[in-house]
Amino acid sequence: MSIKNVMPWVLILAVFALVSVSAQEPMSLATATAMARVTKKVAPDYPAAARQLNVSGQQEISVTVGVSGDVEEAKVLKGNAMFSANSLSAVRQWKFTPLAKDGAPTKFTTVVVINYQK
């Protein structure tokens, strides 16, 4: 078999490999493990309304981190809605050390906890 006959099959296999890697579900990392991978952490601003009302609390944010280490998705799981916008805005700016599984870059999900205390 000549190289001309093999090359189309190699390209087809490479495309299937890329599709299967991108279609995989992100790995789930424990909060402590993910926090050890943070390279840039932006603190949220304390909302003015919460400060005036003397409200404190905690937010739990589900975060999906892409293969480059950037936050691709963030959504509030628990916590006072007064803190949601500021929490999401801050967490979306975070950066993580990229994760590899079996030598290939992979996405991961985790839960980030943000405390709002006066």
N, C-alpha and C positions, 0 to 999 in steps of 0.2 A: 504494500500500500504506500503510495507516495504522500509526501507532505501536503500536496494540494488536496488530496482526498481526506486527510485527517484534520486539517485546519477548521473546516466548517463545524465538525463535531466538537472540537476543543472549544470553539466559541459558544456553541449551544450549551455545553456543560458549564462553562463559566457563567453564562447568564442565569442558568438554573441555580447555581450555587449562590449567586448574589441575591436572587429573588428569595430563596429559602432562608438566607441569613436575615434579610430585612423583614420577613414575615414572622419571625420568631417573636414570642412574647418577651417583654423585658423581664430581666431577673428582678427579684424582690430582695432588697437589702434591709437589714435591721437598721434602725435609726442610728445607733452608736457607730456601726460600721460605715454608714454613709457619711456621717458627720466627720469621721476621720479622713474622708476623701475631699472635704471642702477646701478649695484653694482661694475662693473669694466669697466673703459673707457680707452681705449688705443688711444692716440693721433697719428695721421698719421705724418710721416716725410714729410717735405716740399720737393717736388722733386727738385733736383739740376738744371735740365733744366728750370723749371719754375722760380726758384730763379734767374738764370742767365739772363733770358729774362724779369725779373720783372713782371711775370704774377701772378695775384691773381684771386680768384674766389670762387665758391661754388659748392659743389657736393650734389646731393640728392641720397641717397642709400635706396633701398627697402630691408628690413631685415625681415626674418622669424626666430622667436625665438621658440625653442622647449620647451617641457614640463619641462626640467631641467633648463631652463634659458640660455642655450647656443645658440649662433647664428648658425642656420643650413644652411641658405642660405642668400646671399647678392648679389645684382646686382645694377649697376648704372642706375638711371632713367634720370638724367640730370647733366650737368656740363662738364667742359673742360676735355678732354681725358687725358691730362697731369697728372691729379690728380687721375685717376681711380684706378690704381694698388695700390697706397699707401692708398687710402680711403678704398678699399675692404680689404686689408691686416689688417688694423687697426680695422675695424668694426667687422671682423670675430673673433677677440679676445675679444670682449665685452661680458659681462655677465649681465643678468637681473634677477630680482626677479621673480621666476616662477609665472605664472598666473593660477588661478583656476576659473572654470565656473561651477556653480551648484555643488561645492565641488570636482570636478574632474579636474586634471591638464589639461591644454589646451595650444596649440600653439597660437602664435599671430604674426601678421605682423604690421609693422610700417614703417615710412620713417624717416631716420636719415639725418640731414643736417650737413655738414662739411664745415667750412669756411677756406679758405686759404688766409690769409692776411699777407703782409710783415710788 
